[in-house]
Amino acid sequence: MKYVTLNNGVKMPILGFGVYQIPEEQTKQAVLDALEVGYRLIDTA
């Protein structure tokens, strides 16, 4: 996986998983599935 180093030295994955417009009742399972397949950046904003 590719990372970018932030100004504070923290490495952040370039590829993330966003939950925008996923119905509330499906969001938890979607995030769990994303983590299971390797995502480490979850955008919940």
N, CA, C and O atoms as a GROMACS GRO file, in nm:
protein
  180
    1MET      N    1   0.084  -0.117   0.000
    1MET     CA    2   0.000   0.000   0.000
    1MET      C    3   0.090   0.124   0.000
    1MET      O    4   0.194   0.126   0.065
    2LYS      N    5   0.048   0.227  -0.072
    2LYS     CA    6   0.125   0.350  -0.078
    2LYS      C    7   0.081   0.444   0.035
    2LYS      O    8  -0.036   0.449   0.071
    3TYR      N    9   0.178   0.518   0.089
    3TYR     CA   10   0.153   0.611   0.198
    3TYR      C   11   0.207   0.748   0.162
    3TYR      O   12   0.294   0.762   0.076
    4VAL      N   13   0.155   0.849   0.229
    4VAL     CA   14   0.208   0.984   0.221
    4VAL      C   15   0.248   1.020   0.365
    4VAL      O   16   0.177   0.985   0.460
    5THR      N   17   0.358   1.090   0.381
    5THR     CA   18   0.401   1.132   0.514
    5THR      C   19   0.352   1.274   0.538
    5THR      O   20   0.381   1.366   0.462
    6LEU      N   21   0.276   1.292   0.646
    6LEU     CA   22   0.221   1.421   0.682
    6LEU      C   23   0.329   1.509   0.746
    6LEU      O   24   0.436   1.460   0.781
    7ASN      N   25   0.300   1.637   0.762
    7ASN     CA   26   0.396   1.731   0.820
    7ASN      C   27   0.440   1.691   0.961
    7ASN      O   28   0.551   1.726   1.003
    8ASN      N   29   0.355   1.620   1.034
    8ASN     CA   30   0.390   1.578   1.169
    8ASN      C   31   0.463   1.443   1.173
    8ASN      O   32   0.487   1.389   1.281
    9GLY      N   33   0.497   1.389   1.056
    9GLY     CA   34   0.571   1.265   1.048
    9GLY      C   35   0.487   1.139   1.042
    9GLY      O   36   0.540   1.029   1.023
   10VAL      N   37   0.358   1.152   1.058
   10VAL     CA   38   0.268   1.036   1.054
   10VAL      C   39   0.249   0.991   0.910
   10VAL      O   40   0.229   1.074   0.821
   11LYS      N   41   0.255   0.859   0.887
   11LYS     CA   42   0.228   0.805   0.755
   11LYS      C   43   0.079   0.774   0.743
   11LYS      O   44   0.020   0.711   0.830
   12MET      N   45   0.019   0.821   0.632
   12MET     CA   46  -0.123   0.800   0.608
   12MET      C   47  -0.140   0.729   0.475
   12MET      O   48  -0.080   0.768   0.376
   13PRO      N   49  -0.223   0.624   0.471
   13PRO     CA   50  -0.247   0.556   0.344
   13PRO      C   51  -0.306   0.653   0.241
   13PRO      O   52  -0.388   0.738   0.275
   14ILE      N   53  -0.264   0.639   0.116
   14ILE     CA   54  -0.317   0.724   0.010
   14ILE      C   55  -0.459   0.681  -0.027
   14ILE      O   56  -0.544   0.765  -0.055
   15LEU      N   57  -0.485   0.552  -0.027
   15LEU     CA   58  -0.616   0.499  -0.063
   15LEU      C   59  -0.700   0.480   0.063
   15LEU      O   60  -0.656   0.417   0.159
   16GLY      N   61  -0.821   0.533   0.061
   16GLY     CA   62  -0.910   0.520   0.176
   16GLY      C   63  -1.047   0.473   0.135
   16GLY      O   64  -1.080   0.465   0.016
   17PHE      N   65  -1.127   0.443   0.234
   17PHE     CA   66  -1.264   0.398   0.213
   17PHE      C   67  -1.358   0.503   0.270
   17PHE      O   68  -1.348   0.538   0.388
   18GLY      N   69  -1.448   0.554   0.188
   18GLY     CA   70  -1.543   0.656   0.232
   18GLY      C   71  -1.682   0.597   0.251
   18GLY      O   72  -1.723   0.507   0.178
   19VAL      N   73  -1.752   0.649   0.349
   19VAL     CA   74  -1.885   0.596   0.379
   19VAL      C   75  -1.997   0.694   0.343
   19VAL      O   76  -2.111   0.677   0.384
   20TYR      N   77  -1.962   0.798   0.265
   20TYR     CA   78  -2.061   0.898   0.224
   20TYR      C   79  -2.175   0.831   0.148
   20TYR      O   80  -2.152   0.756   0.053
   21GLN      N   81  -2.295   0.858   0.189
   21GLN     CA   82  -2.419   0.810   0.129
   21GLN      C   83  -2.444   0.660   0.149
   21GLN      O   84  -2.535   0.605   0.087
   22ILE      N   85  -2.368   0.593   0.233
   22ILE     CA   86  -2.403   0.456   0.270
   22ILE      C   87  -2.511   0.468   0.377
   22ILE      O   88  -2.493   0.540   0.475
   23PRO      N   89  -2.623   0.399   0.361
   23PRO     CA   90  -2.730   0.408   0.462
   23PRO      C   91  -2.676   0.374   0.602
   23PRO      O   92  -2.595   0.284   0.619
   24GLU      N   93  -2.724   0.450   0.700
   24GLU     CA   94  -2.675   0.437   0.838
   24GLU      C   95  -2.675   0.292   0.888
   24GLU      O   96  -2.581   0.249   0.955
   25GLU      N   97  -2.778   0.218   0.855
   25GLU     CA   98  -2.789   0.080   0.906
   25GLU      C   99  -2.688  -0.014   0.838
   25GLU      O  100  -2.670  -0.127   0.885
   26GLN      N  101  -2.624   0.029   0.731
   26GLN     CA  102  -2.525  -0.055   0.661
   26GLN      C  103  -2.381  -0.009   0.684
   26GLN      O  104  -2.287  -0.079   0.646
   27THR      N  105  -2.364   0.107   0.746
   27THR     CA  106  -2.231   0.166   0.760
   27THR      C  107  -2.137   0.080   0.844
   27THR      O  108  -2.023   0.058   0.804
   28LYS      N  109  -2.183   0.031   0.958
   28LYS     CA  110  -2.097  -0.048   1.045
   28LYS      C  111  -2.042  -0.170   0.970
   28LYS      O  112  -1.921  -0.196   0.976
   29GLN      N  113  -2.127  -0.243   0.902
   29GLN     CA  114  -2.082  -0.362   0.830
   29GLN      C  115  -1.989  -0.326   0.716
   29GLN      O  116  -1.892  -0.397   0.690
   30ALA      N  117  -2.016  -0.216   0.648
   30ALA     CA  118  -1.930  -0.172   0.538
   30ALA      C  119  -1.789  -0.141   0.588
   30ALA      O  120  -1.691  -0.178   0.525
   31VAL      N  121  -1.779  -0.073   0.703
   31VAL     CA  122  -1.649  -0.040   0.761
   31VAL      C  123  -1.578  -0.167   0.806
   31VAL      O  124  -1.458  -0.182   0.782
   32LEU      N  125  -1.648  -0.257   0.870
   32LEU     CA  126  -1.587  -0.384   0.913
   32LEU      C  127  -1.535  -0.463   0.792
   32LEU      O  128  -1.426  -0.520   0.798
   33ASP      N  129  -1.612  -0.466   0.685
   33ASP     CA  130  -1.569  -0.535   0.563
   33ASP      C  131  -1.446  -0.469   0.503
   33ASP      O  132  -1.354  -0.538   0.459
   34ALA      N  133  -1.444  -0.335   0.501
   34ALA     CA  134  -1.329  -0.262   0.447
   34ALA      C  135  -1.203  -0.293   0.528
   34ALA      O  136  -1.096  -0.315   0.471
   35LEU      N  137  -1.214  -0.294   0.660
   35LEU     CA  138  -1.099  -0.327   0.745
   35LEU      C  139  -1.051  -0.469   0.720
   35LEU      O  140  -0.931  -0.496   0.718
   36GLU      N  141  -1.145  -0.560   0.702
   36GLU     CA  142  -1.110  -0.701   0.679
   36GLU      C  143  -1.029  -0.721   0.551
   36GLU      O  144  -0.941  -0.806   0.546
   37VAL      N  145  -1.059  -0.642   0.448
   37VAL     CA  146  -0.988  -0.658   0.322
   37VAL      C  147  -0.862  -0.572   0.312
   37VAL      O  148  -0.792  -0.576   0.211
   38GLY      N  149  -0.834  -0.492   0.418
   38GLY     CA  150  -0.706  -0.422   0.422
   38GLY      C  151  -0.709  -0.271   0.428
   38GLY      O  152  -0.603  -0.209   0.444
   39TYR      N  153  -0.824  -0.209   0.416
   39TYR     CA  154  -0.828  -0.062   0.428
   39TYR      C  155  -0.789  -0.021   0.569
   39TYR      O  156  -0.826  -0.086   0.666
   40ARG      N  157  -0.712   0.088   0.579
   40ARG     CA  158  -0.674   0.141   0.709
   40ARG      C  159  -0.709   0.287   0.726
   40ARG      O  160  -0.695   0.343   0.834
   41LEU      N  161  -0.756   0.350   0.616
   41LEU     CA  162  -0.802   0.489   0.620
   41LEU      C  163  -0.952   0.487   0.594
   41LEU      O  164  -0.996   0.455   0.484
   42ILE      N  165  -1.030   0.522   0.695
   42ILE     CA  166  -1.175   0.524   0.683
   42ILE      C  167  -1.221   0.669   0.696
   42ILE      O  168  -1.201   0.733   0.799
   43ASP      N  169  -1.284   0.722   0.590
   43ASP     CA  170  -1.332   0.860   0.589
   43ASP      C  171  -1.478   0.861   0.630
   43ASP      O  172  -1.565   0.820   0.553
   44THR      N  173  -1.504   0.908   0.750
   44THR     CA  174  -1.642   0.910   0.801
   44THR      C  175  -1.699   1.051   0.809
   44THR      O  176  -1.806   1.071   0.866
   45ALA      N  177  -1.628   1.148   0.752
   45ALA     CA  178  -1.674   1.288   0.760
   45ALA      C  179  -1.802   1.309   0.682
   45ALA      O  180  -1.854   1.420   0.678
   0.00000   0.00000   0.00000
